[in-house]
């Protein structure tokens, strides 16, 4: 059996075969999640099998996902992922944070940084999450 088993509705939990539906549940319009054979994947691969791959892009995870690799090494899809994360310990200390991390999305193939997150962990265990908004309005209608 393949790694892709089908879909499951995120609202009602109904399961569908891979060729039965696309995107939404016909019963309630809920989004459908991909159902993978997690036990089969766990038995076939170890974390080192994936983490030891030289490809820094998201395609290092190809054995785990139900898609085919795009043809040609020149596709921009091979440049997606692998952007570095930096620990800003000096700034974190000055701000009274336990940890502060910065993800460098400027190396992304299209330089799109909208909706990306920077997360800092506060000493009391809470997370502070700062995200670019791409100009989106908040609930009050202001930017």
N, CA, C and O of each residue as an XYZ file, in Angstrom:
572
protein
N       0.844     -1.179      0.000
C       0.000      0.000      0.000
C       0.884      1.235      0.000
O       1.944      1.238      0.627
N       0.463      2.287     -0.696
C       1.233      3.514     -0.777
C       1.132      4.341      0.490
O       0.351      4.030      1.389
N       1.927      5.394      0.553
C       1.920      6.242      1.738
C       0.686      7.127      1.826
O       0.344      7.595      2.912
N       0.002      7.370      0.690
C      -1.193      8.204      0.642
C      -2.425      7.316      0.690
O      -2.681      6.554     -0.242
N      -3.193      7.411      1.774
C      -4.356      6.552      1.949
C      -5.652      7.200      1.497
O      -6.575      6.506      1.071
N      -5.734      8.517      1.584
C      -6.961      9.207      1.200
C      -7.083     10.531      1.905
O      -6.085     11.185      2.208
N      -8.337     10.931      2.171
C      -8.625     12.219      2.804
C      -9.554     12.024      3.991
O     -10.297     11.045      4.058
N      -9.506     12.981      4.944
C     -10.427     12.993      6.073
C     -10.940     14.415      6.242
O     -10.159     15.366      6.269
N     -12.258     14.557      6.357
C     -12.864     15.873      6.550
C     -12.447     16.428      7.903
O     -12.495     15.722      8.910
N     -12.037     17.693      7.929
C     -11.592     18.324      9.166
C     -12.765     18.671     10.085
O     -12.560     18.952     11.266
N     -13.988     18.654      9.557
C     -15.149     18.961     10.384
C     -15.870     17.712     10.885
O     -16.044     17.535     12.090
N     -16.286     16.852      9.965
C     -17.091     15.693     10.364
C     -16.297     14.401     10.506
O     -16.811     13.424     11.052
N     -15.049     14.375     10.024
C     -14.207     13.201     10.176
C     -14.436     12.102      9.154
O     -13.795     11.053      9.224
N     -15.332     12.318      8.212
C     -15.583     11.314      7.182
C     -14.328     11.101      6.356
O     -13.647     12.059      5.992
N     -14.021      9.844      6.061
C     -12.840      9.523      5.265
C     -13.243      9.192      3.839
O     -14.304      8.617      3.593
N     -12.372      9.567      2.896
C     -12.611      9.376      1.471
C     -11.388      8.749      0.825
O     -10.263      8.962      1.276
N     -11.605      7.981     -0.222
C     -10.489      7.398     -0.968
C      -9.822      8.493     -1.802
O     -10.427      9.540     -2.032
N      -8.592      8.271     -2.255
C      -7.864      9.305     -3.006
C      -8.581      9.803     -4.262
O      -8.430     10.967     -4.632
N      -9.348      8.951     -4.912
C     -10.001      9.374     -6.158
C     -11.454      9.801     -5.961
O     -12.162     10.052     -6.936
N     -11.900      9.884     -4.721
C     -13.300     10.171     -4.437
C     -13.636     11.661     -4.428
O     -14.695     12.049     -4.922
N     -12.762     12.503     -3.879
C     -13.040     13.935     -3.764
C     -11.766     14.743     -3.946
O     -10.667     14.194     -4.023
N     -11.934     16.059     -4.012
C     -10.805     16.980     -4.060
C     -11.139     18.206     -3.227
O     -12.190     18.816     -3.424
N     -10.290     18.565     -2.327
C     -10.302     19.796     -1.542
C     -11.331     19.901     -0.429
O     -10.952     20.165      0.712
N     -12.627     19.705     -0.710
C     -13.625     19.912      0.336
C     -14.578     18.722      0.456
O     -14.793     17.970     -0.494
N     -15.134     18.583      1.647
C     -16.066     17.500      1.950
C     -17.412     17.776      1.281
O     -17.956     18.869      1.444
N     -17.956     16.830      0.541
C     -19.253     17.042     -0.097
C     -20.408     17.093      0.901
O     -21.491     17.570      0.563
N     -20.191     16.607      2.129
C     -21.258     16.595      3.131
C     -21.444     17.946      3.811
O     -22.570     18.411      3.986
N     -20.324     18.579      4.198
C     -20.433     19.822      4.972
C     -19.508     20.937      4.499
O     -19.453     21.997      5.122
N     -18.778     20.713      3.401
C     -17.899     21.747      2.863
C     -16.599     21.928      3.620
O     -15.830     22.840      3.316
N     -16.337     21.073      4.606
C     -15.107     21.190      5.389
C     -13.876     20.885      4.545
O     -13.942     20.126      3.578
N     -12.760     21.484      4.922
C     -11.503     21.168      4.257
C     -11.148     19.718      4.555
O     -11.475     19.197      5.621
N     -10.484     19.078      3.619
C     -10.068     17.702      3.850
C      -8.564     17.650      4.070
O      -7.791     18.328      3.393
N      -8.175     16.833      5.031
C      -6.771     16.610      5.343
C      -6.310     15.342      4.645
O      -7.086     14.403      4.465
N      -5.062     15.320      4.259
C      -4.477     14.137      3.650
C      -4.237     13.102      4.749
O      -3.734     13.434      5.822
N      -4.597     11.862      4.478
C      -4.365     10.765      5.417
C      -3.217      9.931      4.863
O      -3.304      9.376      3.768
N      -2.151      9.854      5.632
C      -0.974      9.090      5.226
C      -0.872      7.811      6.047
O      -1.459      7.701      7.123
N      -0.137      6.870      5.538
C       0.140      5.620      6.243
C       1.312      5.875      7.194
O       2.455      5.528      6.896
N       1.012      6.484      8.336
C       2.058      6.879      9.273
C       2.829      5.680      9.825
O       4.047      5.747      9.986
N       2.134      4.599     10.111
C       2.824      3.410     10.625
C       3.792      2.860      9.579
O       4.924      2.500      9.903
N       3.341      2.796      8.322
C       4.214      2.317      7.257
C       5.430      3.209      7.074
O       6.545      2.718      6.894
N       5.215      4.531      7.122
C       6.327      5.475      6.994
C       7.291      5.332      8.168
O       8.509      5.365      7.991
N       6.737      5.173      9.364
C       7.572      5.039     10.561
C       8.419      3.765     10.507
O       9.565      3.749     10.956
N       7.842      2.707      9.955
C       8.592      1.457      9.848
C       9.645      1.500      8.751
O      10.666      0.817      8.838
N       9.399      2.299      7.720
C      10.316      2.338      6.577
C      11.457      3.343      6.756
O      12.574      3.101      6.297
N      11.183      4.461      7.418
C      12.181      5.531      7.536
C      12.489      5.850      8.982
O      11.625      5.757      9.853
N      13.720      6.223      9.223
C      14.169      6.731     10.507
C      14.468      8.220     10.324
O      14.727      8.649      9.200
N      14.439      9.022     11.397
C      14.724     10.451     11.243
C      16.027     10.734     10.505
O      16.107     11.689      9.731
N      17.055      9.907     10.739
C      18.354     10.125     10.085
C      18.249      9.999      8.561
O      18.997     10.645      7.828
N      17.313      9.159      8.088
C      17.143      8.976      6.645
C      16.754     10.283      5.966
O      17.121     10.525      4.816
N      16.028     11.105      6.664
C      15.571     12.374      6.107
C      16.565     13.485      6.438
O      16.952     14.261      5.564
N      16.970     13.555      7.693
C      17.847     14.639      8.138
C      19.241     14.573      7.532
O      19.932     15.590      7.476
N      19.665     13.412      7.082
C      20.999     13.278      6.507
C      21.036     13.629      5.014
O      22.107     13.610      4.407
N      19.907     13.942      4.430
C      19.872     14.303      3.006
C      20.576     15.644      2.789
O      20.483     16.539      3.629
N      21.267     15.780      1.679
C      22.017     17.002      1.394
C      21.153     18.128      0.843
O      21.576     19.284      0.847
N      19.975     17.820      0.380
C      19.094     18.827     -0.211
C      18.534     19.727      0.893
O      17.806     19.238      1.758
N      18.850     21.031      0.893
C      18.343     21.918      1.934
C      16.897     22.349      1.698
O      16.290     22.963      2.576
N      16.343     22.042      0.541
C      14.985     22.484      0.234
C      13.956     21.580      0.886
O      14.305     20.582      1.517
N      12.687     21.934      0.732
C      11.629     21.117      1.309
C      11.548     19.734      0.673
O      10.857     18.859      1.194
N      12.239     19.520     -0.439
C      12.206     18.224     -1.117
C      12.989     17.147     -0.376
O      12.941     15.980     -0.766
N      13.710     17.510      0.685
C      14.363     16.481      1.494
C      13.317     15.570      2.134
O      13.620     14.438      2.512
N      12.077     16.073      2.254
C      10.999     15.308      2.869
C      10.179     14.503      1.863
O       9.148     13.935      2.221
N      10.622     14.450      0.620
C       9.877     13.785     -0.445
C       9.416     12.364     -0.104
O       8.283     12.015     -0.434
N      10.240     11.531      0.540
C       9.758     10.179      0.841
C       8.546     10.144      1.775
O       7.856      9.128      1.866
N       8.293     11.248      2.462
C       7.225     11.274      3.451
C       5.923     11.877      2.946
O       4.898     11.766      3.619
N       5.936     12.504      1.794
C       4.739     13.205      1.325
C       4.192     12.598      0.038
O       4.943     12.007     -0.737
N       2.890     12.740     -0.192
C       2.253     12.092     -1.342
C       2.281     12.937     -2.615
O       1.239     13.177     -3.224
N       3.458     13.384     -3.014
C       3.612     14.149     -4.253
C       4.805     13.601     -5.021
O       5.636     12.876     -4.475
N       4.871     13.956     -6.281
C       6.019     13.564     -7.106
C       6.985     14.721     -7.185
O       6.586     15.885     -7.139
N       8.251     14.397     -7.303
C       9.266     15.443     -7.431
C       9.123     16.115     -8.794
O       8.996     15.428     -9.807
N       9.142     17.466     -8.836
C       9.052     18.158    -10.116
C      10.291     17.876    -10.971
O      11.385     17.652    -10.453
N      10.097     17.893    -12.256
C      11.210     17.602    -13.155
C      12.168     18.779    -13.228
O      11.757     19.935    -13.130
N      13.428     18.481    -13.400
C      14.451     19.507    -13.609
C      14.933     20.135    -12.330
O      14.139     20.482    -11.456
N      16.236     20.281    -12.220
C      16.816     20.903    -11.036
C      16.637     22.412    -11.019
O      16.809     23.040     -9.975
N      16.293     23.004    -12.158
C      16.192     24.456    -12.239
C      14.851     24.985    -11.741
O      14.680     26.200    -11.643
N      13.903     24.122    -11.426
C      12.607     24.600    -10.954
C      12.778     25.404     -9.667
O      13.577     25.028     -8.810
N      12.042     26.500     -9.519
C      12.147     27.288     -8.291
C      11.724     26.499     -7.049
O      12.074     26.862     -5.926
N      10.973     25.425     -7.260
C      10.536     24.619     -6.120
C      11.712     23.990     -5.383
O      11.580     23.643     -4.209
N      12.846     23.837     -6.035
C      14.018     23.284     -5.363
C      14.723     24.325     -4.501
O      15.632     23.993     -3.740
N      14.307     25.576     -4.618
C      14.917     26.626     -3.806
C      14.088     26.937     -2.560
O      14.530     27.700     -1.701
N      12.896     26.358     -2.452
C      12.016     26.645     -1.330
C      12.442     25.837     -0.115
O      12.695     24.635     -0.205
N      12.515     26.507      1.004
C      12.891     25.839      2.252
C      14.361     26.023      2.553
O      15.109     26.583      1.751
N      14.761     25.557      3.694
C      16.162     25.609      4.076
C      16.658     26.989      4.446
O      17.866     27.218      4.502
N      15.737     27.922      4.703
C      16.190     29.245      5.108
C      16.658     29.168      6.556
O      16.030     28.498      7.377
N      17.752     29.846      6.872
C      18.340     29.698      8.211
C      17.548     30.397      9.310
O      16.805     31.348      9.065
N      17.729     29.898     10.516
C      17.144     30.482     11.716
C      18.299     30.840     12.638
O      19.200     30.032     12.862
N      18.268     32.062     13.174
C      19.348     32.547     14.024
C      18.849     32.795     15.444
O      17.751     33.312     15.646
N      19.659     32.423     16.414
C      19.372     32.679     17.812
C      19.952     34.051     18.147
O      21.167     34.240     18.104
N      19.084     35.005     18.480
C      19.521     36.364     18.816
C      19.618     36.490     20.339
O      18.815     37.185     20.962
N      20.589     35.825     20.923
C      20.685     35.715     22.379
C      20.975     37.052     23.062
O      20.431     37.315     24.135
N      21.814     37.899     22.470
C      22.137     39.188     23.096
C      20.901     40.081     23.122
O      20.598     40.698     24.144
N      20.186     40.149     21.999
C      18.969     40.956     21.945
C      17.901     40.373     22.867
O      17.180     41.115     23.533
N      17.803     39.066     22.903
C      16.831     38.412     23.788
C      17.082     38.810     25.235
O      16.146     39.117     25.973
N      18.361     38.805     25.641
C      18.711     39.166     27.014
C      18.328     40.612     27.300
O      17.792     40.915     28.366
N      18.601     41.511     26.348
C      18.263     42.922     26.535
C      16.761     43.142     26.636
O      16.308     44.066     27.313
N      15.987     42.294     25.962
C      14.530     42.421     25.981
C      13.887     41.627     27.111
O      12.668     41.648     27.277
N      14.712     40.927     27.888
C      14.188     40.132     28.988
C      13.557     38.824     28.539
O      12.717     38.257     29.237
N      13.967     38.348     27.369
C      13.441     37.086     26.846
C      14.425     35.964     27.077
O      15.636     36.182     27.124
N      13.902     34.771     27.221
C      14.759     33.602     27.370
C      15.390     33.241     26.029
O      16.577     32.925     25.963
N      14.596     33.290     24.964
C      15.069     32.998     23.609
C      14.412     33.944     22.616
O      13.264     34.351     22.791
N      15.145     34.284     21.586
C      14.596     35.056     20.487
C      15.221     34.510     19.212
O      16.445     34.467     19.086
N      14.390     34.095     18.273
C      14.852     33.486     17.034
C      14.421     34.335     15.863
O      13.330     34.905     15.875
N      15.267     34.425     14.850
C      14.958     35.159     13.629
C      15.129     34.223     12.446
O      16.188     33.621     12.272
N      14.100     34.100     11.642
C      14.158     33.264     10.441
C      14.424     34.182      9.258
O      13.675     35.128      9.015
N      15.492     33.900      8.527
C      15.914     34.738      7.396
C      15.205     34.295      6.120
O      15.673     33.403      5.412
N      14.071     34.930      5.839
C      13.305     34.602      4.644
C      13.807     35.351      3.406
O      13.279     35.154      2.312
N      14.817     36.203      3.566
C      15.330     36.937      2.405
C      15.999     36.002      1.404
O      16.215     36.376      0.251
N      16.326     34.790      1.838
C      16.958     33.820      0.935
C      15.941     32.976      0.186
O      16.309     32.149     -0.649
N      14.663     33.183      0.481
C      13.610     32.448     -0.206
C      13.606     32.865     -1.672
O      13.899     34.016     -1.992
N      13.281     31.945     -2.551
C      13.426     32.186     -3.991
C      12.625     33.365     -4.499
O      13.014     33.971     -5.497
N      11.532     33.716     -3.861
C      10.729     34.829     -4.371
C      10.708     36.019     -3.424
O       9.990     36.992     -3.652
N      11.495     35.935     -2.366
C      11.631     36.993     -1.369
C      10.321     37.335     -0.673
O      10.226     38.392     -0.049
N       9.320     36.486     -0.758
C       8.046     36.725     -0.087
C       8.194     36.413      1.387
O       8.523     35.288      1.762
N       7.951     37.414      2.228
C       8.075     37.178      3.657
C       6.742     37.362      4.376
O       6.679     37.249      5.600
N       5.683     37.644      3.631
C       4.376     37.809      4.255
C       3.939     36.537      4.945
O       4.181     35.434      4.455
N       3.296     36.697      6.083
C       2.750     35.586      6.861
C       3.816     34.647      7.421
O       3.511     33.505      7.763
N       5.058     35.110      7.518
C       6.106     34.312      8.151
C       6.223     34.755      9.598
O       5.904     35.901      9.912
N       6.659     33.901     10.463
C       6.666     34.195     11.891
C       8.070     34.259     12.480
O       8.994     33.588     12.023
N       8.192     35.076     13.491
C       9.371     35.101     14.350
C       8.835     34.869     15.748
O       7.943     35.588     16.197
N       9.362     33.885     16.435
C       8.807     33.515     17.729
C       9.869     33.633     18.803
O      10.986     33.146     18.630
N       9.538     34.268     19.898
C      10.424     34.366     21.048
C       9.766     33.726     22.248
O       8.557     33.861     22.434
N      10.531     33.037     23.059
C       9.985     32.391     24.244
C      10.311     33.234     25.458
O      11.476     33.554     25.696
N       9.304     33.595     26.227
C       9.510     34.412     27.419
C       9.884     33.529     28.607
O       9.544     32.346     28.627
N      10.574     34.088     29.591
C      10.985     33.292     30.751
C       9.819     32.583     31.445
O      10.025     31.534     32.055
N       8.600     33.128     31.367
C       7.469     32.506     32.044
C       6.841     31.399     31.203
O       5.808     30.847     31.583
N       7.452     31.067     30.067
C       6.990     29.942     29.275
C       5.987     30.294     28.196
O       5.544     29.418     27.453
N       5.622     31.560     28.098
C       4.691     31.959     27.057
C       5.444     32.259     25.779
O       6.648     32.513     25.810
N       4.753     32.231     24.667
C       5.361     32.579     23.390
C       4.870     33.930     22.929
O       3.685     34.246     23.033
N       5.784     34.720     22.424
C       5.426     35.959     21.763
C       5.590     35.694     20.278
O       6.616     35.160     19.858
N       4.620     36.049     19.494
C       4.645     35.746     18.078
C       4.451     37.032     17.297
O       3.410     37.681     17.403
N       5.451     37.398     16.515
C       5.355     38.582     15.681
C       5.337     38.132     14.233
O       6.172     37.329     13.816
N       4.401     38.639     13.475
C       4.252     38.181     12.101
C       3.996     39.369     11.197
O       3.254     40.280     11.562
N       4.605     39.368     10.016
C       4.306     40.429      9.073
C       2.888     40.236      8.585
O       2.422     39.105      8.450
N       2.195     41.336      8.319
C       0.785     41.232      7.981
C       0.510     41.352      6.507
O      -0.600     41.054      6.066
N       1.488     41.780      5.725
C       1.235     41.979      4.297
C       0.200     43.066      4.059
O      -0.440     43.104      3.008
N       0.034     43.965      5.053
C      -0.925     45.057      4.897
C      -2.343     44.686      5.280
O      -3.260     45.483      5.083
N      -2.542     43.505      5.820
C      -3.887     43.081      6.195
C      -4.410     43.962      7.330
O      -3.640     44.456      8.154
N      -5.693     44.144      7.359
C      -6.327     44.943      8.404
C      -6.636     44.076      9.615
O      -6.928     42.887      9.485
N      -6.567     44.695     10.809
C      -6.960     43.930     11.983
C      -8.478     43.992     12.113
O      -9.141     44.551     11.239
N      -9.039     43.436     13.176
C     -10.497     43.356     13.319
C     -11.165     44.713     13.421
O     -12.347     44.851     13.103
N     -10.413     45.724     13.865
C     -11.011     47.066     13.991
C     -11.012     47.795     12.664
O     -11.588     48.878     12.559
N     -10.378     47.225     11.643
C     -10.342     47.855     10.332
C      -9.108     48.710     10.103
O      -8.954     49.301      9.034
N      -8.216     48.786     11.107
C      -7.003     49.581     10.949
C      -5.857     48.697     10.504
O      -5.907     47.476     10.650
N      -4.831     49.318      9.964
C      -3.654     48.579      9.529
C      -2.628     48.537     10.625
O      -1.559     47.954     10.447
